Amino acid sequence: MLLHGSETWPVRKEIKVALHRAEMRMVRCMCGMKLQDKVSSKGLTERLGLLDIISVLQQNRLQWYGHVLRKEDNDWVKKCIEYEVEGARPRGRPKL
C-alpha cells in the first residue's frame, strides 16, 4: 500500500528519504523493536527477508516503462512519452 501508484511518481531525494523512514518505522514495529534497542535497520530487513523500498520503487517504475513500451504506437500513453514540449524550460525549481 505504501507504494500504490508509485510507477508514475516523480522521484526526488526527499521522497526517497521519506519512504525509507516510513518503511523503517513499520519494520521496527513489526519486529517489536525500538530505536533504543540499537538494532540495525539492515539487520531487521534481512530478518524479515525484505528488499530495500527504493529498489522496489525502481523495479515498479521499470515494469511500468516496459508495459508502456509494449503498447500500440497509436496509444495515448505511449504518445505521451514521445511528446516534445516547445519553448524554453523555466528556470528555478517549481513551488509545490
Secondary structure in CASP SS format (residue, H / E / C, confidence):
PFRMAT SS
TARGET T0000
AUTHOR 0000-0000-0000
METHOD secondary structure of the structure
MODEL  1
M C 1.00
L C 1.00
L C 1.00
H C 1.00
G C 1.00
S H 1.00
E H 1.00
T H 1.00
W C 1.00
P C 1.00
V C 1.00
R C 1.00
K H 1.00
E H 1.00
I H 1.00
K H 1.00
V H 1.00
A H 1.00
L H 1.00
H H 1.00
R H 1.00
A H 1.00
E H 1.00
M H 1.00
R H 1.00
M H 1.00
V H 1.00
R H 1.00
C H 1.00
M H 1.00
C H 1.00
G C 1.00
M C 1.00
K C 1.00
L H 1.00
Q H 1.00
D H 1.00
K C 1.00
V C 1.00
S C 1.00
S H 1.00
K H 1.00
G H 1.00
L H 1.00
T H 1.00
E H 1.00
R H 1.00
L H 1.00
G C 1.00
L C 1.00
L C 1.00
D C 1.00
I H 1.00
I H 1.00
S H 1.00
V H 1.00
L H 1.00
Q H 1.00
Q H 1.00
N H 1.00
R H 1.00
L H 1.00
Q H 1.00
W H 1.00
Y H 1.00
G H 1.00
H H 1.00
V H 1.00
L H 1.00
R C 1.00
K C 1.00
E C 1.00
D C 1.00
N C 1.00
D C 1.00
W H 1.00
V H 1.00
K H 1.00
K H 1.00
C H 1.00
I H 1.00
E H 1.00
Y C 1.00
E C 1.00
V C 1.00
E C 1.00
G C 1.00
A C 1.00
R C 1.00
P C 1.00
R C 1.00
G C 1.00
R C 1.00
P C 1.00
K C 1.00
L C 1.00
END
